[in-house]
Amino acid sequence: MRDRILHQSSDIQQLALADLQSLYQRFQSAEHGLTQGQWRSNLEKYGKNQLPIEKGEWVVMRFLRSFLSPLSLLLMALSLLSYITGEHSGAFMIAIMVFLSTILTFTQEYKSNNAAKKLIALVSAKAQVIRDGVELEVDLKDLVPGDVIRLSVGDMIPADVRLIESKDLFINQASLTGESLPTEKSSICLNTQISSPYDWSNLAFMGSYVVSGMGSALVVRTGQGSFFGQLAQETTEQVKQSTFDKGINQFTWLMIRIMLFMIPAVFLINGLIKGDWVEAALFAIAVGVGLAPEMLPMLVTVNLAKGAIALSKKKVIIKRLNAVQNLGAMNILCTDKTGTLTQNEIILEKHIDVDGKDSAQVLDFAYLNSHYQTGLKNLMDVAILKHVDVHEKLHDDNTYQKIDEIPFDFDRRRLSVVLRKNNERDILICKGAVEEIFSCCQYAQSNGQQIPLTPEHVANLKEVVSDLNEDGFRVIAIAMREEAASQKAYGVADENDLVLLGYVAFLDPPKESARAAIESLQAGGVQIKILTGDNDIITRKVCHEVGLPVTTVILGSEVDALSDEQLTARAMNTQIFAKMTPQQKARVIRLLRGEGRVVGYMGDGINDGPALKTADVSISVDSAVDIAKESADIILLEKSLLVLHQGVLEGRRVFGNLMKYLKMSASSNFGNMFSMLGASALLPFLPMAPVQILLNNLLYDFSQTAVPTDAVDPEYLSQPREWNIRGLARFIFCIGPISSIFDYLTFGLLWFYVKANTIELSPIFQTGWFIESLLSQTLIVYVIRTGKIPFVESNPSLPLVLTTLSVCVLGVSLPYIAIGRYLQMVPLPEIYWLGLLVLIPCYLALTQLVKTWIIRKSGAL
């Protein structure tokens, strides 16, 4: 490994120090990019731009990997032990159960993964490439060494590249180095004495992204050959477990611990009392299998896949299946306001001078800035450029030549272009956030005259801006400086001594659906917090119009001055975080999560990357920048809180159906096995044959495969739902013994009334308990599936009714058909069936009463 790293470092050094012409020759390229023929040749030579971890796993290997869960391994061990002890039919039954669960899980995962790939293809990342001298947009996977690409704000670096041109280019390499601050890059190698490969200033690496500036670059290494790809082969990335994964694992180990207690106890009791240790071992193994929720992996996958498919029809694309449940557990949603609370359709409403009067000059200079800048044009630029009449007026008698550009970045929050007018004068036009423009202005133009900007004047100017903000306008300031034409290169230092001309004011009307969506989310237990880079005044205005109550506002400048403890205390009760930087947004989310909250973040910009990475549930839209889409768990095809609310409900529905299976299966199985433990000590024979226990469990699990289709009560969907393993354990130990009570009543029926109280008549006893056990745990689904009165206040789905009733009919028929004799079953007398008609309804009624008591005590089922 060390030799490989040294080789990588040597190769990187060669790429950094080589002249561009030699690199063009090496990759058969040129300044105008590859030809189509050269591209195809390089594609055959280097392959697609895909990481090794992105390549599809063989279907056979994926299938075999499905067997490697702790539960499956334990069951396979029990099957092997059963076979060794001579119970071949039992071993065969266990193997069938494991295989059936695994094949269903694999099938669902395979189908859902393929569906996810098709959905993700709708939002695949693109790159701007020059081929044959023409700029094209291509998929990242189609890039090859030798391609010439354009880079601008928001772009991911799609491969390892050598910079050709750059202008104030800053790149965030946090995914590679862990350093959150961006690094300046240049086409010129500024320093050859470096301590890390990432410090080469003229190289940029796959996995990083452009924070500000622009440039062009030559692709030198792609896919597996990239630095990121080579590291991926040597290390395995630790994937952070979601609350969903942790909950499933906790439940699995809870059941395994119960099994590890029950199996030895049943084995010792039967062995010591009956003296047949082989039979005791077989029975203990069957008891262990009876406790295991074999269908859990399959039902988890079916639930999540069903939720993902349902959400895709509602314009919500799930990139990671587990995000479905995390979305339902979310109790705090952090989001920007633009495009979420507002229509994201910016309209230029006003162009005024510093005195608040309409000014054509302000619009002229704003237009020139937006027209000649080459960076990422935002919605405000688009709104300005719609004034085509301004373009015609400005260029009628004048000629403008672009001399230089100082691109936008998130620290300065402004952008400047330098134009030469009629080959005589250079005009620096600066457009940006009001406070940042004020900081570099020395004068203001009022009534045709330049006046010095004294503190008193600045206060008056801010009043004009504040009035606009309070009316809901987003305000951008325009400033300029004119000087004699020169050959100098312009930079950030030239943004000084400017003349403030005035403001352009934009209106982004609130969405009509925002108010209803906010009310629905808040009624559903989801707090909404606005994290925005905009000022607090306009944010308050928008929040007021959409019905989002605001009592507290924190500014970004305050965030940095607070300790983590202080910020946590304030963040819990704050609705608006304004003037926030990307790092500040991520910090707030991290602290909220530290308080045990499940936090979602919705963002689509380059400045949302850190926050998306930090949140429990990261949400973006298909129109977002590359880094936002790559960081997100969920992609919305429509940027709307109303759509997101549907996703939240679906997540809770998925979780609710999953919990139904866990509660029903675990409590019922525990009750039955608890009954077996007592019966083993009291009866002179086994209460149920091992093969019958296995068949009972197999039929019951089959009846539960339709649970994902079931409806969930509206009351359950009204609040976020999280894993509570202690609450689940209490439910198991409370409901489980109820089934044991009726099991013992069934024992009494069979022993005293049916007279199946000798070893010779044990098949009658075993058959009778098999049927009672199967019917009781299959029908109890109707009680436990809802917090209401079943069939009166809440109806199950038709598929669930059909599967449960078909299993009940099959179970009742087994003693009277040929296969029943193979399973050691015999016909039962009439008195048994009459007794069963009393016991089963009483069992369901008592469980309903206890369930109602649990709901009253804990507030939820």
Backbone hydrogen bonds, N-H to C=O, Kabsch-Sander energy under -0.5 kcal/mol:
donor,donor_aa,acceptor,acceptor_aa,energy
5,I,1,M,-2.2
6,L,2,R,-2.3
7,H,3,D,-2.2
8,Q,4,R,-2.4
9,S,5,I,-2.5
10,S,6,L,-2.1
11,D,7,H,-2.3
12,I,8,Q,-2.7
13,Q,9,S,-2.0
14,Q,10,S,-1.9
15,L,11,D,-2.2
16,A,12,I,-2.0
17,L,13,Q,-2.3
18,A,14,Q,-2.0
23,L,19,D,-1.5
24,Y,20,L,-2.7
25,Q,21,Q,-2.2
26,R,22,S,-2.3
27,F,23,L,-1.9
28,Q,25,Q,-1.2
29,S,24,Y,-3.1
33,G,30,A,-2.2
34,L,130,I,-0.6
39,W,35,T,-2.6
40,R,36,Q,-2.2
41,S,37,G,-2.0
42,N,38,Q,-2.7
43,L,39,W,-2.3
44,E,40,R,-2.0
45,K,41,S,-1.7
46,Y,42,N,-3.2
47,G,43,L,-2.0
49,N,141,K,-2.5
50,Q,48,K,-2.0
54,E,51,L,-1.6
55,K,51,L,-0.5
55,K,52,P,-1.2
62,R,58,W,-2.4
63,F,59,V,-2.3
64,L,60,V,-2.5
65,R,61,M,-2.3
66,S,62,R,-0.9
66,S,63,F,-0.7
67,F,64,L,-1.5
68,L,65,R,-1.6
73,L,69,S,-2.5
74,L,70,P,-2.0
75,L,71,L,-2.3
76,M,72,S,-2.5
77,A,73,L,-1.9
78,L,74,L,-2.1
79,S,75,L,-2.3
80,L,76,M,-2.3
81,L,77,A,-2.4
82,S,78,L,-2.4
83,Y,79,S,-2.2
84,I,80,L,-2.3
85,T,81,L,-1.9
86,G,83,Y,-1.4
87,E,82,S,-1.9
88,H,86,G,-1.6
91,A,87,E,-2.2
92,F,88,H,-2.6
93,M,89,S,-2.3
94,I,90,G,-2.5
95,A,91,A,-2.3
96,I,92,F,-2.2
97,M,93,M,-2.2
98,V,94,I,-2.5
99,F,95,A,-2.8
100,L,96,I,-3.1
101,S,97,M,-2.3
102,T,98,V,-2.5
103,I,99,F,-3.0
104,L,100,L,-2.1
105,T,101,S,-2.3
106,F,102,T,-3.1
107,T,103,I,-2.3
108,Q,104,L,-2.3
109,E,105,T,-2.7
110,Y,106,F,-2.8
111,K,107,T,-2.4
112,S,108,Q,-2.8
113,N,109,E,-2.8
114,N,110,Y,-2.1
115,A,111,K,-2.3
116,A,112,S,-2.5
117,K,113,N,-2.3
118,K,114,N,-1.8
119,L,115,A,-2.2
120,I,116,A,-3.2
121,A,117,K,-1.7
122,L,118,K,-0.5
122,L,119,L,-1.3
123,V,120,I,-1.7
124,S,121,A,-1.1
127,A,138,V,-2.4
128,Q,150,R,-0.5
129,V,127,A,-0.7
129,V,136,L,-3.0
130,I,148,V,-3.1
131,R,129,V,-0.6
131,R,134,V,-2.6
132,D,34,L,-1.6
133,G,32,H,-2.3
134,V,131,R,-2.0
136,L,129,V,-4.0
138,V,127,A,-2.5
138,V,136,L,-0.6
140,L,125,A,-1.3
142,D,139,D,-1.6
143,L,140,L,-1.6
146,G,219,V,-2.8
147,D,144,V,-2.1
148,V,130,I,-0.8
149,I,147,D,-0.5
149,I,217,A,-2.6
150,R,128,Q,-2.4
151,L,215,G,-3.2
154,G,210,V,-2.0
155,D,152,S,-2.1
157,I,208,S,-2.9
160,D,221,R,-2.2
161,V,204,A,-3.0
162,R,218,L,-2.7
163,L,202,N,-2.5
164,I,216,S,-2.8
165,E,216,S,-1.6
167,K,214,M,-2.5
169,L,185,K,-0.6
170,F,168,D,-0.6
170,F,212,S,-2.5
171,I,183,T,-3.0
172,N,209,Y,-2.9
173,Q,171,I,-0.6
176,L,173,Q,-1.7
177,T,173,Q,-3.0
178,G,173,Q,-0.5
178,G,174,A,-1.7
180,S,178,G,-0.6
183,T,171,I,-3.2
185,K,169,L,-3.0
186,S,201,S,-2.4
190,L,188,I,-0.9
194,I,192,T,-1.0
199,D,196,S,-2.0
200,W,197,P,-1.3
201,S,199,D,-0.5
203,L,200,W,-1.3
204,A,161,V,-2.1
207,G,157,I,-1.3
208,S,205,F,-1.7
209,Y,172,N,-1.6
210,V,155,D,-2.7
211,V,170,F,-2.7
212,S,170,F,-1.4
213,G,408,F,-0.9
214,M,167,K,-1.6
215,G,151,L,-2.0
216,S,165,E,-2.1
217,A,149,I,-2.2
218,L,162,R,-3.3
219,V,147,D,-3.0
219,V,217,A,-0.5
220,V,160,D,-2.7
221,R,160,D,-1.7
224,Q,50,Q,-0.6
225,G,222,T,-2.0
226,S,223,G,-1.5
229,G,223,G,-0.5
230,Q,226,S,-2.4
231,L,227,F,-2.0
232,A,228,F,-1.8
233,Q,229,G,-0.9
234,E,230,Q,-0.7
234,E,231,L,-0.8
235,T,231,L,-1.6
237,E,235,T,-0.6
239,V,237,E,-0.8
246,K,242,S,-2.3
247,G,243,T,-2.1
248,I,244,F,-2.4
249,N,245,D,-2.4
250,Q,246,K,-2.5
251,F,247,G,-2.4
252,T,248,I,-2.5
253,W,249,N,-2.4
254,L,250,Q,-1.9
255,M,251,F,-2.3
256,I,252,T,-2.1
257,R,253,W,-2.3
258,I,254,L,-1.9
259,M,255,M,-2.4
260,L,256,I,-2.6
261,F,257,R,-1.1
262,M,258,I,-2.7
263,I,259,M,-2.7
265,A,261,F,-1.5
266,V,262,M,-2.9
267,F,263,I,-2.3
268,L,264,P,-2.7
269,I,265,A,-2.5
270,N,266,V,-2.3
271,G,267,F,-2.4
272,L,268,L,-2.7
273,I,269,I,-2.3
274,K,270,N,-2.4
275,G,270,N,-0.6
275,G,271,G,-1.4
277,W,275,G,-1.0
280,A,276,D,-2.2
281,A,277,W,-2.1
282,L,278,V,-2.2
283,F,279,E,-2.4
284,A,280,A,-2.4
285,I,281,A,-2.3
286,A,282,L,-2.2
287,V,283,F,-2.3
288,G,284,A,-2.3
289,V,285,I,-2.3
290,G,286,A,-2.4
291,L,287,V,-1.3
292,A,288,G,-0.9
292,A,289,V,-0.7
294,E,292,A,-1.7
296,L,293,P,-2.0
299,L,295,M,-3.0
300,V,296,L,-2.6
301,T,297,P,-2.1
302,V,298,M,-2.8
303,N,299,L,-2.6
304,L,300,V,-2.5
305,A,301,T,-3.0
306,K,302,V,-2.7
307,G,303,N,-2.2
308,A,304,L,-2.6
309,I,305,A,-2.5
310,A,306,K,-2.5
311,L,307,G,-2.3
312,S,308,A,-2.0
313,K,309,I,-1.2
314,K,311,L,-1.2
315,K,312,S,-1.2
316,V,311,L,-2.3
317,I,635,I,-3.6
318,I,316,V,-0.5
319,K,317,I,-0.7
319,K,633,D,-2.4
320,R,633,D,-1.0
323,A,320,R,-2.1
324,V,321,L,-2.1
326,N,322,N,-1.7
327,L,323,A,-2.2
328,G,324,V,-1.3
329,A,325,Q,-1.7
330,M,326,N,-0.9
331,N,598,V,-2.2
332,I,598,V,-1.7
333,L,527,Q,-3.4
334,C,332,I,-0.6
334,C,600,G,-3.1
335,T,529,K,-2.2
336,D,602,M,-1.1
340,T,337,K,-1.1
341,L,337,K,-2.4
342,T,337,K,-1.5
343,Q,509,P,-3.0
347,I,507,L,-1.9
349,E,347,I,-0.8
349,E,505,A,-2.2
350,K,505,A,-1.9
352,I,503,Y,-2.3
353,D,357,K,-2.9
354,V,445,Q,-0.6
354,V,501,L,-0.7
356,G,353,D,-2.0
359,S,351,H,-3.0
363,L,359,S,-1.2
364,D,360,A,-2.3
365,F,361,Q,-2.4
366,A,362,V,-2.2
367,Y,363,L,-2.4
368,L,364,D,-2.3
369,N,365,F,-2.1
370,S,366,A,-2.2
371,H,367,Y,-2.8
372,Y,368,L,-2.0
373,Q,369,N,-1.2
377,K,375,G,-0.6
382,V,378,N,-2.1
383,A,379,L,-2.1
384,I,380,M,-2.1
385,L,381,D,-2.8
386,K,382,V,-0.7
387,H,384,I,-1.8
388,V,386,K,-1.9
390,V,387,H,-1.2
391,H,387,H,-0.9
392,E,388,V,-2.0
393,K,389,D,-2.1
394,L,390,V,-2.7
395,H,391,H,-2.0
396,D,393,K,-0.8
397,D,393,K,-0.6
401,Q,420,R,-2.0
403,I,418,V,-3.2
404,D,418,V,-1.4
406,I,416,S,-3.0
413,R,409,D,-2.6
415,L,431,K,-2.4
416,S,406,I,-2.2
417,V,429,I,-2.0
418,V,404,D,-2.7
419,L,417,V,-0.5
419,L,427,I,-2.6
420,R,401,Q,-3.0
421,K,419,L,-0.6
421,K,425,R,-2.7
422,N,399,T,-2.8
422,N,420,R,-0.6
424,E,421,K,-2.1
425,R,421,K,-1.4
426,D,483,E,-2.9
427,I,419,L,-3.4
428,L,426,D,-0.5
428,L,481,R,-3.0
429,I,417,V,-2.8
429,I,427,I,-0.7
430,C,428,L,-0.6
430,C,479,A,-2.9
431,K,415,L,-2.6
432,G,477,A,-1.7
433,A,413,R,-2.4
434,V,475,V,-0.5
437,I,433,A,-2.3
438,F,434,V,-2.7
439,S,435,E,-1.6
440,C,437,I,-1.4
441,C,438,F,-1.6
442,Q,498,L,-2.1
443,Y,498,L,-1.8
444,A,451,I,-2.3
445,Q,500,L,-2.8
446,S,444,A,-0.7
446,S,449,Q,-3.2
449,Q,446,S,-1.6
451,I,444,A,-3.0
451,I,449,Q,-0.6
453,L,442,Q,-2.4
454,T,452,P,-1.3
458,V,454,T,-2.7
459,A,455,P,-2.1
460,N,456,E,-1.9
461,L,457,H,-2.7
462,K,458,V,-2.4
463,E,459,A,-1.2
464,V,460,N,-1.3
465,V,461,L,-1.7
466,S,462,K,-2.9
467,D,463,E,-2.4
468,L,464,V,-1.7
469,N,465,V,-2.6
470,E,466,S,-2.6
471,D,467,D,-1.0
472,G,469,N,-2.0
473,F,468,L,-2.4
474,R,506,F,-3.0
475,V,473,F,-0.5
476,I,504,V,-2.4
477,A,432,G,-2.4
478,I,502,G,-2.4
479,A,430,C,-2.6
480,M,499,V,-1.9
481,R,428,L,-1.7
483,E,426,D,-2.4
485,A,424,E,-1.6
494,D,491,G,-1.8
495,E,492,V,-1.9
496,N,494,D,-2.0
498,L,440,C,-2.2
499,V,480,M,-3.0
500,L,443,Y,-3.0
500,L,498,L,-0.6
501,L,478,I,-2.7
501,L,499,V,-0.5
502,G,478,I,-1.4
503,Y,352,I,-2.9
504,V,476,I,-2.5
505,A,350,K,-2.9
506,F,474,R,-3.0
507,L,347,I,-2.4
508,D,472,G,-0.5
511,K,341,L,-2.6
514,A,511,K,-0.7
515,R,511,K,-0.6
517,A,513,S,-2.2
518,I,514,A,-2.8
519,E,515,R,-2.3
520,S,516,A,-2.1
521,L,517,A,-2.7
522,Q,518,I,-2.7
523,A,519,E,-2.3
524,G,520,S,-1.3
525,G,522,Q,-1.6
526,V,521,L,-2.6
527,Q,331,N,-2.7
527,Q,525,G,-0.7
529,K,333,L,-2.7
529,K,527,Q,-0.5
530,I,575,Q,-3.2
531,L,335,T,-1.9
531,L,529,K,-0.6
532,T,530,I,-0.6
532,T,577,F,-2.8
539,T,535,N,-1.3
540,R,536,D,-2.4
541,K,537,I,-1.9
542,V,538,I,-2.3
543,C,539,T,-2.6
544,H,540,R,-2.5
545,E,541,K,-1.9
546,V,542,V,-1.5
547,G,544,H,-0.9
548,L,543,C,-2.9
554,I,576,I,-2.5
556,G,578,A,-1.7
558,E,555,L,-1.0
559,V,555,L,-1.7
560,D,556,G,-1.5
561,A,557,S,-0.5
561,A,558,E,-0.6
562,L,558,E,-0.6
562,L,559,V,-1.3
567,L,563,S,-2.9
568,T,564,D,-2.4
569,A,565,E,-1.9
570,R,566,Q,-1.8
571,A,567,L,-3.0
572,M,568,T,-1.6
573,N,570,R,-1.0
574,T,571,A,-1.2
575,Q,552,T,-1.3
576,I,552,T,-1.5
577,F,530,I,-3.3
578,A,554,I,-2.1
578,A,576,I,-0.5
579,K,534,D,-2.4
580,M,532,T,-2.2
585,K,581,T,-2.1
586,A,582,P,-2.0
587,R,583,Q,-2.0
588,V,584,Q,-2.2
589,I,585,K,-2.1
590,R,586,A,-2.4
591,L,587,R,-2.2
592,L,588,V,-2.2
593,R,589,I,-2.3
594,G,590,R,-1.7
595,E,591,L,-0.6
595,E,592,L,-0.9
596,G,593,R,-2.0
597,R,592,L,-1.4
599,V,597,R,-0.8
600,G,332,I,-3.0
601,Y,617,V,-2.6
602,M,334,C,-2.3
603,G,601,Y,-0.5
603,G,619,I,-2.3
608,D,605,G,-1.6
609,G,606,I,-1.1
612,L,608,D,-2.6
613,K,609,G,-2.0
614,T,610,P,-1.3
615,A,611,A,-1.8
616,D,599,V,-1.7
617,V,599,V,-1.8
619,I,601,Y,-3.1
619,I,617,V,-0.5
620,S,634,I,-2.6
622,D,636,L,-1.8
624,A,621,V,-1.9
625,V,604,D,-2.0
627,I,154,G,-0.9
628,A,625,V,-0.5
629,K,625,V,-2.0
630,E,626,D,-2.6
631,S,627,I,-1.6
632,A,628,A,-1.1
633,D,618,S,-2.1
634,I,618,S,-2.1
635,I,317,I,-2.9
636,L,620,S,-3.2
637,L,315,K,-2.7
638,E,315,K,-0.6
640,S,638,E,-1.7
641,L,340,T,-0.5
644,L,640,S,-1.7
645,H,641,L,-2.3
646,Q,642,L,-1.4
647,G,643,V,-1.5
648,V,644,L,-2.2
649,L,645,H,-2.2
650,E,646,Q,-2.1
651,G,647,G,-2.3
652,R,648,V,-2.1
653,R,649,L,-2.2
654,V,650,E,-2.4
655,F,651,G,-2.1
656,G,652,R,-2.6
657,N,653,R,-2.1
658,L,654,V,-2.0
659,M,655,F,-2.5
660,K,656,G,-1.6
661,Y,657,N,-1.5
662,L,658,L,-2.2
663,K,659,M,-2.7
664,M,660,K,-2.7
665,S,661,Y,-3.1
666,A,662,L,-2.2
667,S,663,K,-1.9
668,S,664,M,-2.1
669,N,665,S,-2.6
670,F,666,A,-2.5
671,G,667,S,-2.4
672,N,668,S,-2.4
673,M,669,N,-2.6
674,F,670,F,-2.3
675,S,671,G,-1.9
676,M,672,N,-2.1
677,L,673,M,-1.9
678,G,674,F,-1.7
679,A,675,S,-2.9
680,S,676,M,-2.4
681,A,677,L,-0.9
681,A,678,G,-0.5
682,L,678,G,-1.4
683,L,679,A,-2.9
692,Q,689,A,-0.6
693,I,689,A,-2.0
694,L,690,P,-2.1
695,L,691,V,-2.2
696,N,692,Q,-2.8
697,N,693,I,-2.2
698,L,694,L,-2.2
699,L,695,L,-2.8
700,Y,696,N,-2.3
701,D,697,N,-2.4
702,F,698,L,-1.9
703,S,699,L,-1.9
704,Q,700,Y,-1.0
704,Q,701,D,-0.6
705,T,702,F,-1.5
706,A,703,S,-0.5
707,V,704,Q,-1.9
709,T,706,A,-1.7
710,D,707,V,-2.2
716,Y,713,D,-0.8
717,L,713,D,-1.3
718,S,714,P,-0.5
718,S,715,E,-0.8
719,Q,716,Y,-0.7
721,R,328,G,-0.9
728,L,724,N,-2.3
729,A,725,I,-2.3
730,R,726,R,-2.5
731,F,727,G,-2.1
732,I,728,L,-2.3
733,F,729,A,-2.4
734,C,730,R,-1.3
735,I,731,F,-3.0
736,G,731,F,-0.5
736,G,732,I,-2.0
738,I,735,I,-1.1
739,S,735,I,-1.0
739,S,736,G,-0.8
740,S,736,G,-1.2
741,I,737,P,-2.1
742,F,738,I,-1.5
743,D,739,S,-1.8
744,Y,740,S,-2.6
745,L,741,I,-1.7
746,T,742,F,-2.0
747,F,743,D,-2.4
748,G,744,Y,-2.2
749,L,745,L,-2.2
750,L,746,T,-2.7
751,W,747,F,-2.7
752,F,748,G,-2.8
753,Y,748,G,-0.7
753,Y,749,L,-1.3
754,V,749,L,-2.3
756,A,750,L,-2.8
757,N,755,K,-1.7
762,S,759,I,-1.1
764,I,761,L,-1.1
765,F,761,L,-1.4
766,Q,762,S,-3.0
767,T,763,P,-2.4
768,G,764,I,-2.6
769,W,765,F,-2.4
770,F,766,Q,-2.1
771,I,767,T,-2.1
772,E,768,G,-2.2
773,S,769,W,-2.9
774,L,770,F,-2.5
775,L,771,I,-2.8
776,S,772,E,-2.4
777,Q,773,S,-2.1
778,T,774,L,-1.6
779,L,775,L,-2.7
780,I,776,S,-1.5
781,V,778,T,-0.8
782,Y,779,L,-1.8
783,V,780,I,-1.0
784,I,780,I,-2.4
785,R,781,V,-1.9
786,T,783,V,-0.9
791,F,794,S,-2.9
792,V,789,I,-1.1
793,E,789,I,-2.9
794,S,789,I,-1.1
801,V,797,S,-1.9
802,L,798,L,-2.6
803,T,799,P,-2.4
804,T,800,L,-2.2
805,L,801,V,-2.4
806,S,802,L,-2.1
807,V,803,T,-1.8
808,C,804,T,-2.1
809,V,805,L,-2.6
810,L,806,S,-2.1
811,G,807,V,-2.6
812,V,808,C,-2.4
813,S,809,V,-1.6
814,L,810,L,-1.5
816,Y,813,S,-2.1
817,I,814,L,-1.4
820,G,817,I,-1.1
821,R,817,I,-0.7
821,R,818,A,-1.0
822,Y,818,A,-0.9
823,L,819,I,-1.2
824,Q,821,R,-1.5
825,M,820,G,-2.6
832,Y,829,P,-0.7
833,W,829,P,-1.1
834,L,830,E,-2.0
835,G,831,I,-2.2
836,L,832,Y,-2.4
837,L,833,W,-1.7
838,V,834,L,-0.7
838,V,835,G,-0.8
839,L,835,G,-2.5
840,I,836,L,-2.2
842,C,838,V,-1.7
843,Y,839,L,-2.5
844,L,840,I,-2.3
845,A,841,P,-2.4
846,L,842,C,-2.6
847,T,843,Y,-2.2
848,Q,844,L,-2.0
849,L,845,A,-1.9
850,V,846,L,-2.5
851,K,847,T,-2.8
852,T,848,Q,-2.1
853,W,849,L,-2.0
854,I,850,V,-2.4
855,I,851,K,-2.3
856,R,852,T,-2.0
857,K,853,W,-2.2
858,S,854,I,-3.0
859,G,855,I,-2.5
